[in-house]
Amino acid sequence: MQKMNHAETSFINWVEDAAKGKRDAFGRLYEQFSAAMFNICIRMVSERNLAEDLLHESFITAFNNIKNLREPARFGGWLKQITIRKCIQSTTSKYSFKELDDEGQWIDEYEESWWGGLSMVDIQCAIKELPDGCREIFNLYAVEDYSHRDIAELLNISESTSKSQYHRAKGLLRVKLLKVLKVNG
């Protein structure tokens, strides 16, 4: 068994204390994780006010259910799952997913270096402009590293719909980013 360092021991103590109802411990957990969870929210919903609301809802849900967490060391992953589910719940009623049937609509999987002249800000802005469904699936797959199978289960859609929405998102991003390159180039 590995020995834990002081920071890991403190973190686990915060989780255990929060499970006992100690608000100051939960406050420390909020300070530790709020920035990372907010980044997930803003990537998925793209609206600052909604992202802030979802962040707070996620922490409230975590606080109300922390007693059910069996392994305190897994708090971060558990909170991330809660946050992603809150974001998905907030957006699924707003749009429907469309499956692309025509094989010609799929974008080739080859990697290109055309995007090398783009800044991270350009890329993030282009992602924010994607339609809600495409953006959500793109973020889950490309950023959060979910599989298409996991996305399908999470969103209650078919795996092929997840794949087609991801490919659609890539195509839309490519068009948007090529325009940015032409303007900046």
N, C-alpha and C positions, 0 to 999 in steps of 0.2 A: 504494500500500500504506500502511495506517495505521501510525503509530508506536505501539508498545506502551508503556504506562506501567510504572513500576517494579514495582507490585503484580502486573500481568499477567505480566511477565517472570519474577518470582519464582515465581509459580504454575506457569508452564510449566516452569521449572527443577525444581521439586519433582516434577512428573509425570515428567520425563525422568530425574531422579535415582532416583525410585522404580522406574522401569523397569530401571535398572541394579542394583537390589537394595539401595539405600540405605534402611535402615529409618527413619532419622530424617526423611527426606523423606516417606515414607509416613505417618509419625506426624503431620507437619504437614498432610497432606491429610486425615487422619482428623479432626484438630481443626477444619479448615475446613468439612468436609461432614457430620460425624456428626449434628449437631442436625437438619439438614434431612432427612437420610435416616431418622432416628428418627421424625420427624413423619410421614413417609410410612408407615413400618411400623406405628405406633400407630393411624393412621387406617384402615389396611387390615385389621389383625388384632385390634385392640381389646384385646389382652391384653399388659400391660407386659412380663412375662418373655419371652413369645414374640417381642414386638417387639424386645427387646434381643438375643435370640439371632439373629433375622433380620438385624438391623443388623450384627452381627459376622460372620455368614456372608457377607453382601454385601461387606463390606470384604475378607474373606479371598479371596473369588472375584475381586474387583478386583485385589488384590495379586498373586494367582497368574497373572492374565491381562493385567496392565498392559503387558507387552511387546508384546501384540497391538494396542494402541491406537495408531492411525496419527497421529491429530491430538491432541496433548496438550491443546490449548485446549478440547477437547470432553469432557474427563474428567468434569465434573459431570453432563452429560446421559447419558453412558455409565454412570456409577455409579447414576444414578436408574433406568435401565432394568434394571440388575442387581438393584437393591433391589426394584423392583416385581415382577420375575419370581420372586424368592425368596419374596415374600409370597404370590403367586399359587400357587406350588408347595406352600407350606405349608398352604394352605386348600382346594385343589381336591378333595382326597380326602375332606374332611370333609362335603361337601354336594353336592347335585346341583341344577342349574338347572332351573326349570320355566318352560315357555313359556305365556303367557296367551293363549288362543285367542279368548276372548270379547271382542269389541270393547268391550263395556260395562264391562270391567274396567280399561280404560285411563283414566288421569286426564287431564283436559283440560290443554292446554299453556298456557292463559292465565296471565299473571302477576298476582299479587295482592299487596297490601300488608299482609295480615293478620299477617305475621310481624314487622312493624316493632317490636313491643313485646318481642321476645325478645332475650336476651343470647347472645353467642357460646357461652358455656358451656352454655346450654340446648340450642342447636342441636347442639353437639358431643356432648353426652350422648345426645340423641335418635338421632344417627347411629350411635353406639356400640351402641345397643340394637337396631339393625336385624338381621335374620337375616344370616348370613355372606355368602351369595351376593348379596343385595341391597346390603349395605354395600360389598362389594368393587366391584361395578359402579357404584354411586353415586359412590364415591370416584374411580374411574378416569375416569368421564365428567364429573362435576361439579367435582371438585377438581383432578385431574391433566390434564384437558382432552383425554382420548383420544376418538377417534370410536367410534361403535358398531361400525364395521367393524374398527377396530384391536382393540377389546375382544374381538370375536368371534374374531379370529385368535389373540389372546393366550391366551384361555381355551378355545379349541377348541369354541366354541358357535356357534349361528347368530346373525346380526345381529338378527333379530327377537327372539330370546331375550334378548339384551343390552338391547334397547329395552324389552321387557316387564318385565324385572327392574328396570330404572331407573325405569320408571313405577310399579311396585309399591313401590319404595323411597320415591318421592316421596309416594305416597298414605299409606304408613305414617308417614312423617315428618310429614305434614300432620295426621294424627290425633293423634300424640303431642304435637306442638307446640301444637295447639289446646287440648289438655287442660292443658298447662303455662300457657297464656295464661289459661284459666278459673280455675286455681288461684291464679295470681299477680294476676289482674285484679280 
